Amino acid sequence: MLRLALTLFSLISTTLMGTGVVLVLTMGMDTLTPILGAAVAGFLIALPISWFVAKQIYENA
């Protein structure tokens, strides 16, 4: 299950990080701190989401 979670993490984290960065840029925050904060937030939020999705796939397969 760990390998599945890591594979999902690579997809989920890049999606959430990219969404966060685009959101911050559209709000006019174009300095390093908000962009980096959005990327880190997406990375951290992706950890439990990836584990939950992998667990659900593993249990229902």
Backbone as XML, in Angstrom:
<?xml version="1.0"?>
<chain id="A" units="angstrom">
  <residue number="1" name="MET">
    <atom name="N" x="0.821" y="-1.194" z="0.000"/>
    <atom name="CA" x="0.000" y="0.000" z="0.000"/>
    <atom name="C" x="0.868" y="1.263" z="0.000"/>
  </residue>
  <residue number="2" name="LEU">
    <atom name="N" x="2.050" y="1.172" z="0.566"/>
    <atom name="CA" x="2.928" y="2.345" z="0.611"/>
    <atom name="C" x="3.340" y="2.776" z="-0.795"/>
  </residue>
  <residue number="3" name="ARG">
    <atom name="N" x="3.621" y="1.810" z="-1.650"/>
    <atom name="CA" x="4.030" y="2.156" z="-3.012"/>
    <atom name="C" x="2.891" y="2.848" z="-3.755"/>
  </residue>
  <residue number="4" name="LEU">
    <atom name="N" x="1.658" y="2.371" z="-3.551"/>
    <atom name="CA" x="0.501" y="3.011" z="-4.161"/>
    <atom name="C" x="0.330" y="4.430" z="-3.632"/>
  </residue>
  <residue number="5" name="ALA">
    <atom name="N" x="0.497" y="4.601" z="-2.321"/>
    <atom name="CA" x="0.367" y="5.935" z="-1.722"/>
    <atom name="C" x="1.427" y="6.892" z="-2.263"/>
  </residue>
  <residue number="6" name="LEU">
    <atom name="N" x="2.641" y="6.409" z="-2.453"/>
    <atom name="CA" x="3.701" y="7.265" z="-2.986"/>
    <atom name="C" x="3.442" y="7.637" z="-4.440"/>
  </residue>
  <residue number="7" name="THR">
    <atom name="N" x="2.920" y="6.697" z="-5.204"/>
    <atom name="CA" x="2.588" y="6.994" z="-6.598"/>
    <atom name="C" x="1.467" y="8.029" z="-6.664"/>
  </residue>
  <residue number="8" name="LEU">
    <atom name="N" x="0.444" y="7.817" z="-5.862"/>
    <atom name="CA" x="-0.648" y="8.791" z="-5.818"/>
    <atom name="C" x="-0.167" y="10.145" z="-5.311"/>
  </residue>
  <residue number="9" name="PHE">
    <atom name="N" x="0.755" y="10.136" z="-4.353"/>
    <atom name="CA" x="1.276" y="11.380" z="-3.809"/>
    <atom name="C" x="1.955" y="12.218" z="-4.884"/>
  </residue>
  <residue number="10" name="SER">
    <atom name="N" x="2.684" y="11.548" z="-5.780"/>
    <atom name="CA" x="3.368" y="12.303" z="-6.831"/>
    <atom name="C" x="2.374" y="13.014" z="-7.738"/>
  </residue>
  <residue number="11" name="LEU">
    <atom name="N" x="1.221" y="12.433" z="-7.947"/>
    <atom name="CA" x="0.197" y="13.070" z="-8.783"/>
    <atom name="C" x="-0.608" y="14.104" z="-8.006"/>
  </residue>
  <residue number="12" name="ILE">
    <atom name="N" x="-1.026" y="13.750" z="-6.806"/>
    <atom name="CA" x="-1.876" y="14.633" z="-6.008"/>
    <atom name="C" x="-1.114" y="15.874" z="-5.549"/>
  </residue>
  <residue number="13" name="SER">
    <atom name="N" x="0.132" y="15.682" z="-5.127"/>
    <atom name="CA" x="0.892" y="16.831" z="-4.615"/>
    <atom name="C" x="1.173" y="17.855" z="-5.711"/>
  </residue>
  <residue number="14" name="THR">
    <atom name="N" x="1.540" y="17.396" z="-6.905"/>
    <atom name="CA" x="1.806" y="18.366" z="-7.970"/>
    <atom name="C" x="0.537" y="19.104" z="-8.368"/>
  </residue>
  <residue number="15" name="THR">
    <atom name="N" x="-0.589" y="18.413" z="-8.339"/>
    <atom name="CA" x="-1.860" y="19.071" z="-8.666"/>
    <atom name="C" x="-2.209" y="20.127" z="-7.628"/>
  </residue>
  <residue number="16" name="LEU">
    <atom name="N" x="-2.123" y="19.770" z="-6.346"/>
    <atom name="CA" x="-2.471" y="20.734" z="-5.294"/>
    <atom name="C" x="-1.470" y="21.883" z="-5.218"/>
  </residue>
  <residue number="17" name="MET">
    <atom name="N" x="-0.198" y="21.582" z="-5.406"/>
    <atom name="CA" x="0.805" y="22.644" z="-5.375"/>
    <atom name="C" x="0.604" y="23.609" z="-6.538"/>
  </residue>
  <residue number="18" name="GLY">
    <atom name="N" x="0.356" y="23.079" z="-7.724"/>
    <atom name="CA" x="0.125" y="23.935" z="-8.888"/>
    <atom name="C" x="-1.127" y="24.769" z="-8.741"/>
  </residue>
  <residue number="19" name="THR">
    <atom name="N" x="-2.181" y="24.161" z="-8.221"/>
    <atom name="CA" x="-3.425" y="24.902" z="-7.998"/>
    <atom name="C" x="-3.207" y="26.027" z="-7.000"/>
  </residue>
  <residue number="20" name="GLY">
    <atom name="N" x="-2.477" y="25.734" z="-5.931"/>
    <atom name="CA" x="-2.201" y="26.762" z="-4.930"/>
    <atom name="C" x="-1.382" y="27.915" z="-5.479"/>
  </residue>
  <residue number="21" name="VAL">
    <atom name="N" x="-0.380" y="27.593" z="-6.277"/>
    <atom name="CA" x="0.460" y="28.642" z="-6.853"/>
    <atom name="C" x="-0.347" y="29.501" z="-7.830"/>
  </residue>
  <residue number="22" name="VAL">
    <atom name="N" x="-1.153" y="28.872" z="-8.666"/>
    <atom name="CA" x="-1.990" y="29.641" z="-9.600"/>
    <atom name="C" x="-2.967" y="30.527" z="-8.839"/>
  </residue>
  <residue number="23" name="LEU">
    <atom name="N" x="-3.548" y="29.996" z="-7.770"/>
    <atom name="CA" x="-4.479" y="30.771" z="-6.958"/>
    <atom name="C" x="-3.802" y="32.000" z="-6.360"/>
  </residue>
  <residue number="24" name="VAL">
    <atom name="N" x="-2.613" y="31.797" z="-5.810"/>
    <atom name="CA" x="-1.872" y="32.914" z="-5.211"/>
    <atom name="C" x="-1.500" y="33.951" z="-6.272"/>
  </residue>
  <residue number="25" name="LEU">
    <atom name="N" x="-1.078" y="33.487" z="-7.437"/>
    <atom name="CA" x="-0.699" y="34.430" z="-8.491"/>
    <atom name="C" x="-1.895" y="35.211" z="-9.017"/>
  </residue>
  <residue number="26" name="THR">
    <atom name="N" x="-3.059" y="34.575" z="-9.111"/>
    <atom name="CA" x="-4.237" y="35.308" z="-9.586"/>
    <atom name="C" x="-4.737" y="36.316" z="-8.559"/>
  </residue>
  <residue number="27" name="MET">
    <atom name="N" x="-4.379" y="36.113" z="-7.288"/>
    <atom name="CA" x="-4.747" y="37.087" z="-6.264"/>
    <atom name="C" x="-3.753" y="38.246" z="-6.214"/>
  </residue>
  <residue number="28" name="GLY">
    <atom name="N" x="-2.759" y="38.217" z="-7.091"/>
    <atom name="CA" x="-1.819" y="39.332" z="-7.178"/>
    <atom name="C" x="-0.629" y="39.231" z="-6.251"/>
  </residue>
  <residue number="29" name="MET">
    <atom name="N" x="-0.470" y="38.132" z="-5.586"/>
    <atom name="CA" x="0.678" y="37.946" z="-4.690"/>
    <atom name="C" x="1.804" y="37.309" z="-5.488"/>
  </residue>
  <residue number="30" name="ASP">
    <atom name="N" x="2.713" y="38.134" z="-5.992"/>
    <atom name="CA" x="3.737" y="37.617" z="-6.882"/>
    <atom name="C" x="5.145" y="37.668" z="-6.284"/>
  </residue>
  <residue number="31" name="THR">
    <atom name="N" x="5.233" y="37.589" z="-4.974"/>
    <atom name="CA" x="6.543" y="37.513" z="-4.339"/>
    <atom name="C" x="6.820" y="36.067" z="-3.931"/>
  </residue>
  <residue number="32" name="LEU">
    <atom name="N" x="8.017" y="35.807" z="-3.489"/>
    <atom name="CA" x="8.449" y="34.439" z="-3.195"/>
    <atom name="C" x="7.681" y="33.816" z="-2.030"/>
  </residue>
  <residue number="33" name="THR">
    <atom name="N" x="7.429" y="34.575" z="-0.982"/>
    <atom name="CA" x="6.829" y="34.009" z="0.228"/>
    <atom name="C" x="5.438" y="33.406" z="-0.002"/>
  </residue>
  <residue number="34" name="PRO">
    <atom name="N" x="4.495" y="34.108" z="-0.625"/>
    <atom name="CA" x="3.191" y="33.476" z="-0.841"/>
    <atom name="C" x="3.240" y="32.306" z="-1.822"/>
  </residue>
  <residue number="35" name="ILE">
    <atom name="N" x="4.078" y="32.404" z="-2.844"/>
    <atom name="CA" x="4.191" y="31.314" z="-3.816"/>
    <atom name="C" x="4.767" y="30.081" z="-3.142"/>
  </residue>
  <residue number="36" name="LEU">
    <atom name="N" x="5.810" y="30.260" z="-2.384"/>
    <atom name="CA" x="6.426" y="29.141" z="-1.674"/>
    <atom name="C" x="5.475" y="28.585" z="-0.609"/>
  </residue>
  <residue number="37" name="GLY">
    <atom name="N" x="4.749" y="29.457" z="0.066"/>
    <atom name="CA" x="3.778" y="29.012" z="1.063"/>
    <atom name="C" x="2.672" y="28.178" z="0.441"/>
  </residue>
  <residue number="38" name="ALA">
    <atom name="N" x="2.196" y="28.574" z="-0.727"/>
    <atom name="CA" x="1.148" y="27.814" z="-1.408"/>
    <atom name="C" x="1.673" y="26.454" z="-1.841"/>
  </residue>
  <residue number="39" name="ALA">
    <atom name="N" x="2.912" y="26.404" z="-2.317"/>
    <atom name="CA" x="3.501" y="25.133" z="-2.738"/>
    <atom name="C" x="3.698" y="24.202" z="-1.540"/>
  </residue>
  <residue number="40" name="VAL">
    <atom name="N" x="4.167" y="24.728" z="-0.433"/>
    <atom name="CA" x="4.370" y="23.910" z="0.771"/>
    <atom name="C" x="3.025" y="23.442" z="1.319"/>
  </residue>
  <residue number="41" name="ALA">
    <atom name="N" x="2.024" y="24.298" z="1.297"/>
    <atom name="CA" x="0.696" y="23.911" z="1.779"/>
    <atom name="C" x="0.124" y="22.785" z="0.932"/>
  </residue>
  <residue number="42" name="GLY">
    <atom name="N" x="0.265" y="22.872" z="-0.382"/>
    <atom name="CA" x="-0.199" y="21.807" z="-1.258"/>
    <atom name="C" x="0.524" y="20.503" z="-1.012"/>
  </residue>
  <residue number="43" name="PHE">
    <atom name="N" x="1.828" y="20.597" z="-0.752"/>
    <atom name="CA" x="2.626" y="19.406" z="-0.449"/>
    <atom name="C" x="2.145" y="18.742" z="0.834"/>
  </residue>
  <residue number="44" name="LEU">
    <atom name="N" x="1.924" y="19.532" z="1.869"/>
    <atom name="CA" x="1.510" y="18.982" z="3.156"/>
    <atom name="C" x="0.076" y="18.456" z="3.140"/>
  </residue>
  <residue number="45" name="ILE">
    <atom name="N" x="-0.797" y="19.128" z="2.422"/>
    <atom name="CA" x="-2.182" y="18.667" z="2.332"/>
    <atom name="C" x="-2.261" y="17.361" z="1.545"/>
  </residue>
  <residue number="46" name="ALA">
    <atom name="N" x="-1.352" y="17.171" z="0.608"/>
    <atom name="CA" x="-1.367" y="15.964" z="-0.228"/>
    <atom name="C" x="-0.981" y="14.705" z="0.540"/>
  </residue>
  <residue number="47" name="LEU">
    <atom name="N" x="-0.251" y="14.832" z="1.633"/>
    <atom name="CA" x="0.161" y="13.647" z="2.392"/>
    <atom name="C" x="-1.018" y="12.843" z="2.927"/>
  </residue>
  <residue number="48" name="PRO">
    <atom name="N" x="-1.905" y="13.420" z="3.719"/>
    <atom name="CA" x="-3.026" y="12.609" z="4.218"/>
    <atom name="C" x="-4.022" y="12.223" z="3.121"/>
  </residue>
  <residue number="49" name="ILE">
    <atom name="N" x="-4.181" y="13.073" z="2.119"/>
    <atom name="CA" x="-5.105" y="12.747" z="1.034"/>
    <atom name="C" x="-4.610" y="11.526" z="0.273"/>
  </residue>
  <residue number="50" name="SER">
    <atom name="N" x="-3.320" y="11.480" z="-0.017"/>
    <atom name="CA" x="-2.749" y="10.337" z="-0.737"/>
    <atom name="C" x="-2.898" y="9.062" z="0.068"/>
  </residue>
  <residue number="51" name="TRP">
    <atom name="N" x="-2.641" y="9.138" z="1.350"/>
    <atom name="CA" x="-2.768" y="7.954" z="2.198"/>
    <atom name="C" x="-4.225" y="7.481" z="2.247"/>
  </residue>
  <residue number="52" name="PHE">
    <atom name="N" x="-5.164" y="8.416" z="2.363"/>
    <atom name="CA" x="-6.581" y="8.056" z="2.414"/>
    <atom name="C" x="-7.045" y="7.418" z="1.102"/>
  </residue>
  <residue number="53" name="VAL">
    <atom name="N" x="-6.653" y="8.004" z="-0.026"/>
    <atom name="CA" x="-7.060" y="7.467" z="-1.327"/>
    <atom name="C" x="-6.450" y="6.082" z="-1.539"/>
  </residue>
  <residue number="54" name="ALA">
    <atom name="N" x="-5.174" y="5.914" z="-1.190"/>
    <atom name="CA" x="-4.530" y="4.611" z="-1.336"/>
    <atom name="C" x="-5.222" y="3.564" z="-0.454"/>
  </residue>
  <residue number="55" name="LYS">
    <atom name="N" x="-5.585" y="3.954" z="0.738"/>
    <atom name="CA" x="-6.269" y="3.036" z="1.648"/>
    <atom name="C" x="-7.622" y="2.621" z="1.082"/>
  </residue>
  <residue number="56" name="GLN">
    <atom name="N" x="-8.362" y="3.575" z="0.533"/>
    <atom name="CA" x="-9.660" y="3.262" z="-0.044"/>
    <atom name="C" x="-9.529" y="2.360" z="-1.277"/>
  </residue>
  <residue number="57" name="ILE">
    <atom name="N" x="-8.546" y="2.611" z="-2.107"/>
    <atom name="CA" x="-8.324" y="1.760" z="-3.278"/>
    <atom name="C" x="-7.913" y="0.360" z="-2.845"/>
  </residue>
  <residue number="58" name="TYR">
    <atom name="N" x="-7.022" y="0.277" z="-1.881"/>
    <atom name="CA" x="-6.527" y="-1.006" z="-1.418"/>
    <atom name="C" x="-7.636" y="-1.842" z="-0.780"/>
  </residue>
  <residue number="59" name="GLU">
    <atom name="N" x="-8.499" y="-1.207" z="-0.015"/>
    <atom name="CA" x="-9.578" y="-1.925" z="0.668"/>
    <atom name="C" x="-10.703" y="-2.334" z="-0.281"/>
  </residue>
  <residue number="60" name="ASN">
    <atom name="N" x="-10.940" y="-1.584" z="-1.317"/>
    <atom name="CA" x="-12.041" y="-1.862" z="-2.235"/>
    <atom name="C" x="-11.622" y="-2.651" z="-3.467"/>
  </residue>
  <residue number="61" name="ALA">
    <atom name="N" x="-10.364" y="-2.970" z="-3.586"/>
    <atom name="CA" x="-9.893" y="-3.705" z="-4.763"/>
    <atom name="C" x="-10.031" y="-5.193" z="-4.592"/>
  </residue>
</chain>
